[in-house]
Amino acid sequence: MKRIGIFGGTFDPVHNGHLIMAENVKDQMHLDEVMFIPSRIPPLKDIDNVSDAAHRVNMLKLAIAGNDAFTYSDVELNMPGTEPNYTVKTLLKLRDEYSRYEVKFYLIIGMDQLINLHKWKDPGKLFLLSEVIIINRPGYLIQQVENEYSRQGIFVPVPNIDISATDIRFRINEKRSIKYLVPQAVENYIYENNLYK
């Protein structure tokens, strides 16, 4: 049975923290693949400040190039309608797309997302459609995030890499270096396309 990690996010931009975390989860959970899925319209984010999907996809493809275990899916970007997409819909769509194969999905979320999981659409269903992997995040302790969902998930410790896409965008706007925060190809793409200014 193929074991696929599902790693959704805005990836605006994708950064080394995302990649290090995904690699650690892949190794510890013996995943065959980690599928990066950029969000089309994230329900709990300010969509006015989200970069165009084409740029986010291009940066993501550049970032994961060279790692055969990292893949990309546009499943959320291709969802019909203009409403926000929900993770439960994504998992249902993936289960449908992979119905001919023996696959087990592992949804990867951070402790910061776990705290707000009760705000997600059908949060309990996520645990029926996948194994839910919960990773630590800088500034969060397991004791702080314990709730009805934390007991159903699998905690996977990863290095606390304190890199955020928000900080990267701020640094670019302030004309500060982002070297070593994002892959070199992503840094080049950002500057070539005048993003985040």
N, C-alpha and C positions, 0 to 999 in steps of 0.2 A: 504494500500500500504506500502510495506517495504521500509524503508529509509536506504540506505547503503552508508557510507562514503568510499571513495577510497583514500588510503594513500600510495602512491608509494614512493620509495626511495632506495638508495643503502643499507642503514642500515648496515654500516660497521664501527663500530657496532651500533646496535639499542641502544638507551640510554634513560634515564629517561625524558629528554626533549621531545622526541618523544611521550612517553607514557602520559605525563601530557598534552601535546597539544591535543592528540587524545581524551583523556577523556573529556577535556573541550569542544572541538568541538562537541563530541557526546551529551553531556548534553545540550549545548546551542542550537543546531540544532535539538534536539530530534531524533537523529539517532538511529535506532535499532541495527546497527552494524557498526564497523569500520574495513574495510578489509585492512590489511597490505600487500602490494605487492612489494617484492624485485625486483629491476631492474636486468635484465640479463646483458645487455650492455648499460649503460647509454650514450646517444648520446653526452651530453655536459660535460662528465667527462673523466679523464685520466684512461682508463680501465686497464693499466698496474699496477696501484696501488689499484685495487679493489680486495678484498679477494675472495676466492673461494665461489661460490654460496652455497655449502653445509654448510659451516661454518656460513654464514650470515643467512641462513634459520634456522639452529639449534639454533642460538642465538635469533632469532626473536620468534621462538616457545617457548623458555624458558621465554622470556620477557613477552609474552602475556598470558601465562598459568595462569589460575585462574581468568581471566576476560572474562566472557561469551560473552560480547559484542565485544570483539576483536577477529578477525579471521585472517587467513593467506590464501593467494592464490599464487599458483605458475604459474599463467597464463602467466606472462612475461618470466619466466624461461623456459617454455615449448613452446615458440614461435619458429617456424622453422627458419632455416637460421642462418647466422653468422653476419648479419647486426645489427646495433643498433635498439633497439625497441623504438617505439614512443608511447606516452600516448594515442594518438588518436586511434592507433591500439589496445591498451589494452582495451579502452572503447568499441570499436566495438566488440571485442571478448567477453567481459563481457555481453554486451547487447544480443549477440547471445546466450550465455550460459544461461542467465536468461530470455529468451524470453517467456517461459511458465508461468512466475510468474509476479505478479504486483510489480515492483521494480522501485524506483527512485534512481539514482546515484548522489552522491555529491563528486566531485573531490576536494581534499584538497591540496592547494598549499600555499607556503609562499610568503611573499612580495619579497623576494630575487628571487624567480622563476618568479614572475609577471613581474619584470623588464626585464627579458630575454624572456618573452613569445613569442615575435615576432620572436625569433630564433627557436621556436618549430615547428614541422611539423603540418600544418593545425590548427593553434591556434584557429581560429574562430569556428572550428567544435567542439572543446571541450565544448563550451557553448551550442551547439545544442544537444550533447550527454549526458550532465550532468549539474547540477547546480555547479558552481565553487565557492568554499569557499576559501577566501583569509585570511590567518592568519598573524598577525604581527610577526616580527622577530627582535631580538635585533639589533640596529643600523639602522633601517629603519623607516621612517615616511611615513604616508599615502600620504602626499603632494609630497614626493620624487618619489613615484611609480605610480602616476596617469598617465594613458595612455588609449588608446581606449578599452583595456580589463578590466581595473579596474572598469569601470562604469557598466560592465555586471556581475561582481562578487558580492558575498555577503561577506562583511568584518565581521569576527568573532574575537573579541579581546580574546587573551589567555595570560596567564602569560608569561612575557619575561624571559624565562629560558635560560640563556646563556651557553648552553652545546653544544659542537660540536663533531662529530665523529673524525674530524681531530685532535682536541686537545686531545681526549682520546687516539688515536693512538700514538700521540707524547709523552704523559705522560707515556704510557707503554714502549715505546722505551727508554725513559729517566729514567725508573725504579721509576716513581713517582706513587703515589696512584691514583686510579680511584674510590675509594669507594664513594658511594652515587651519582656517575655520571651515573652508569648503575645498573640494578637490580643485586642482589647478585649472582643469578644463571648464569647470563651473565658474570659477573666478573670471577666466578669460571671456566666457559667454556673457556674464553680467556686464562687464565693462564694454564689450563690443556692441551690446544692445542697449546701453545707457539705462539699465534697470535700477530702480530704487533711488532715483534722484529727484 
